[in-house]
Amino acid sequence: MTTFIHNGTLIDGTGAQPVANGGLLVDDGKINQVGVIQAPAGTERIDAQGGYILPGFIDTHVHIMTEIAPLQQRASTPFSMMFYQALRNMRRTLDVGITSVRDAGGADLGVKKSVETGLIQGPRMQISITILGITGGHTDGWNPSGLNTSLFPVYPGNPSGICDGVPEVRKKVREVLRAGAEVIKICSTGGVMSPTDHPNFTQFSEEELAVIVQEGHYRNGVKVMAHAQGREGILNAVKAGIHSIEHGIYLDDEIIDLMLEKGTFLVPTLLAPLAVLEIGEATGTMPAYAIEKSKEVIEAHTESIAQAYRAGVKIAMGTDAGVMPHGTNLRELNLMHQIGMTPMETIVATTKTAAECLGWDDRIGTLEKGKFADVIITKTNPLEDLKSLEDPKNILFVMQGGKVVKDIRA
């Protein structure tokens, strides 16, 4: 069946100027024509009603299987409920026009396959399975009481990610690849939400990082994404050839120059520490140590991302959704705008550049012939009012691979 989406302003995700009265033809789940076109007779028509037609958005850093809750609530929640809660998380993600995500830890192969086979509705997923980290590092949920507060429980599809020393690291990478990881997620520094470390703490040696990158390379070039906040840990990760730096709180000229040289992506997640602070102060559900560390890093984080943007580092939109509620992801766009990016640049960061970060730019990210028909229609003009996208009511229509997954047009 051929579908004609028309009567809207086309923003194709490439950064090109919007096209008035634009549209596209969809055949068998893919884009056939795009631009100012005429539909063949008998084509199913979807009227954009004067709205704005864009590619489906991409969030390159989410945790679809979790959403931060008070410790007492987490402790009393049955294990299997997290899979049913993930259905809600995925629905909220689709409702704001995010049709593809890179899951940065928590989602196993069964979750991904459930979406791919149509058993459930959710964003197209690239998964990392388990976050690799050192004993006492960002992924280690051990507390002085002996209680483990890790957000990602170990179970058959999701092995433990704790590893120390080159032999353990090599084996652990092989374990997560065996479990179905399409990208390797590691922590080269501490973080805001971990109980026994700090964002500035360096984790994994240069030798360990080199082995991680090497093992991914052996598996048909599987890339590595690094939770990296402190300067030394970021620098080590970039030197090792890691594909994307997540968070990047403490960047400097040396790191930025090396990122430019190596083509390293930066995923800012500006919303993450801000959300920890907001939620913690409003509800008291965040640990005190997380609130204090968030206060400490927010200003430096903003300055670092702005510096990287001005230098021309490739920036892909990512939020760390799960730290904040799923469905609030598009708050990140206005935060990116506030550090100096134009509205169009933020759109490209969550479409074209995000697809490049995932290595999926041959199939998604822009409205071009031959790509999957991931298409959204917005009521408001995102180039004039980015904040309007934060309201799901302004995302009128979402198509994923040619299938309509949301339609609230009048």
Buried (B, 14 or more C-beta within 10 A) or exposed (E): EBBBBBBBBBBBBBBEEBBEBBBBBBBEBBBBBBBEBEBEEEBEEBBBEEBBBBBBBBBBBBBBBBBBBEEEEBEEEEEEEBBEBBBEBBBBBBBBBBBBBBBBBBBBBEBBBBBEEEEBBBBBBBBBBBBBBBEBBBBBBBEEEEEEBBBBBEEEBBBBBBBBEBEBBBEBBEBBBEBBBBBBBBBBBBBBBBBBBBBBBBBBBBEBBBBBBBBBEEBEEBBBBBBBBBBBBBBBBBBBBBBBBBBBBBBEEEBBEBBBEEEBBBBBBBBBBBBBBBBBEEEEBBBEBBBEBBBBBBEBBBBBBBBBBEEEBBBBBBBBBBBBBBBBBBBBBBBBBEBEBEBBBBBBBBBBBBBBBBBBBEBBBBBBEEBBBBBBBBBBBBBEBBBBBBEBEBBBBBBBBBEEBBEBEE
